[in-house]
Amino acid sequence: MLTLASKLKRDDGVRGPRASNPASDSTRRVSVRDKLLVKGTCKVNFPDPNKLHYFQLTVIPDEGYYQGGKFQFEIEVPDAYNMVPPKVKCLTRIWHPNITETGEICLSLLREHSIDGTGWAPTRTLKDVVWGLNSLFTDLLNFDDPLNIEAAEHHLRDKEDFRNKVEDYIKRYAR
């Protein structure tokens, strides 16, 4: 079983020889999701630095319906990680088709078993989770397969009123 300590030790061993060649680091390809994270739309906070398995993620969308809001998620990495996905809950009240007002999240990669094959797999990482949560506010926003059916139907009925309600929630709960 891979533990955090053994991974850090292995990573330090791998980085050792590469550190002497700074050119190799600058020529590495940067993935699109890494660029998204660098944009500053996500911030991680460890409330207790001794508990690396529990942290909070703040997503600050810079486009779309949710632009201007700050949405906090609680992420707990279980003992069986990476065989099972982390447990994620939205702490910010939100009007969103894929997040309930009580914080449940509909994101396929957080499902242990998924029919479409996009669920959790041991090859997934916490970076994938962060990218997925960030994308719920942009390209993964899904009105066709909602968890919050009322929010999705609201959007279908009246997009302008939906936008107004989202903005009201942001003013009340996500500042």
C-alpha positions in Angstrom: 0.0 0.0 0.0 1.3 3.4 -0.9 1.3 5.9 2.0 1.9 9.6 2.0 5.3 9.2 3.7 6.5 6.6 1.1 5.2 8.7 -1.8 7.0 11.8 -0.5 10.2 9.8 0.0 9.9 8.3 -3.5 9.2 11.8 -5.0 12.2 13.3 -3.3 14.3 10.5 -4.7 13.0 11.1 -8.2 13.4 14.9 -7.9 17.0 14.7 -6.6 18.8 14.1 -9.9 16.4 16.4 -11.9 17.1 19.3 -9.5 20.5 19.7 -11.0 19.0 20.2 -14.5 16.7 23.2 -14.3 16.1 23.2 -18.1 14.2 19.8 -17.8 11.6 21.4 -15.4 11.0 24.4 -17.7 10.5 22.3 -20.8 7.9 20.0 -19.1 4.4 20.2 -20.7 1.7 21.9 -18.6 -1.7 20.3 -18.8 -4.8 22.4 -19.4 -6.1 21.6 -15.9 -2.9 22.7 -14.3 -3.3 26.0 -16.1 -6.8 26.3 -14.8 -5.5 25.7 -11.2 -2.8 28.3 -11.7 -5.4 30.9 -12.9 -6.2 31.4 -9.2 -9.8 30.1 -9.3 -9.0 27.4 -6.6 -7.4 27.8 -3.2 -6.7 25.0 -0.7 -6.7 25.4 3.0 -5.6 22.8 5.6 -7.5 23.8 8.9 -5.3 21.4 10.8 -1.8 21.0 9.2 -1.4 17.6 11.0 -4.4 16.2 9.2 -3.4 16.1 5.5 -6.4 13.8 4.8 -8.8 16.7 5.5 -8.8 20.0 3.7 -11.0 22.7 2.3 -11.1 23.9 -1.3 -12.4 27.4 -2.3 -13.5 27.8 -5.9 -13.8 31.3 -7.2 -15.2 31.2 -10.7 -14.0 33.9 -13.0 -16.7 33.4 -15.7 -20.3 32.2 -16.1 -23.3 32.2 -13.8 -21.3 31.9 -10.7 -18.6 34.5 -11.4 -17.8 36.6 -8.3 -18.8 33.9 -5.8 -16.6 32.0 -3.4 -17.7 28.4 -2.9 -16.2 26.2 -0.2 -15.9 22.5 -0.3 -14.9 20.1 2.4 -12.7 17.2 1.2 -11.9 14.2 3.3 -9.6 11.5 1.9 -10.6 8.1 3.4 -8.1 5.5 4.6 -8.9 3.3 1.5 -7.8 6.1 -0.9 -6.9 5.7 -3.8 -9.2 2.7 -4.2 -12.2 4.8 -3.2 -12.8 8.5 -4.0 -12.6 11.3 -1.5 -15.7 12.4 0.3 -16.7 15.9 -0.9 -19.4 18.3 0.4 -20.2 21.8 -0.6 -20.2 24.0 2.5 -21.6 27.1 0.7 -25.3 27.3 0.0 -25.8 27.4 -3.8 -28.5 27.3 -6.5 -26.9 24.9 -8.9 -28.3 21.9 -10.9 -25.5 19.6 -9.9 -25.2 20.6 -6.2 -28.0 20.5 -3.7 -28.7 23.3 -1.2 -27.5 20.8 1.5 -24.1 20.3 -0.2 -24.4 17.0 -2.0 -22.5 17.0 -5.3 -23.3 15.2 -8.6 -19.9 14.7 -10.2 -19.2 11.4 -11.9 -15.6 11.1 -10.8 -16.7 11.2 -7.2 -18.8 8.0 -7.7 -17.1 4.8 -6.8 -19.1 2.9 -9.4 -20.2 4.6 -12.6 -22.1 3.0 -15.5 -20.5 5.4 -18.1 -16.9 4.6 -17.0 -16.2 8.1 -15.8 -16.4 7.3 -12.1 -13.5 7.0 -9.7 -10.6 4.8 -10.6 -7.3 4.2 -8.7 -5.5 6.2 -11.4 -7.4 9.4 -10.5 -5.8 12.0 -8.2 -6.9 14.8 -5.9 -5.9 17.1 -8.8 -8.7 15.5 -10.8 -11.1 16.2 -8.0 -10.1 19.8 -7.8 -10.4 20.2 -11.5 -13.8 18.6 -11.5 -15.2 20.8 -8.8 -13.8 23.9 -10.5 -15.4 22.7 -13.8 -18.8 22.3 -12.2 -19.0 26.1 -12.5 -18.1 26.2 -16.2 -17.9 23.3 -18.7 -19.2 20.5 -16.5 -22.3 22.5 -15.5 -25.0 20.0 -16.5 -28.7 20.9 -16.7 -29.6 17.7 -18.5 -28.7 15.3 -15.7 -29.3 17.3 -12.5 -29.1 16.4 -8.8 -31.1 19.6 -8.0 -34.0 19.1 -10.4 -35.7 22.3 -9.2 -32.7 24.4 -10.2 -32.4 22.7 -13.6 -36.1 23.1 -14.3 -35.8 26.8 -13.2 -33.1 27.3 -15.8 -35.2 25.7 -18.6 -38.2 27.8 -17.6 -36.6 31.2 -17.3 -32.8 31.6 -17.8 -32.9 35.3 -16.7 -34.7 34.5 -13.4 -32.3 31.6 -12.9 -29.4 34.0 -13.2 -31.1 36.4 -10.8 -31.5 33.7 -8.2 -27.9 32.5 -8.6 -26.8 36.1 -8.1 -29.0 36.4 -5.0 -27.5 33.3 -3.5 -24.0 34.6 -4.2 -24.8 37.9 -2.4 -26.3 36.0 0.5 -24.0 33.0 1.0 -20.9 33.2 -1.3 -19.1 36.4 -0.5 
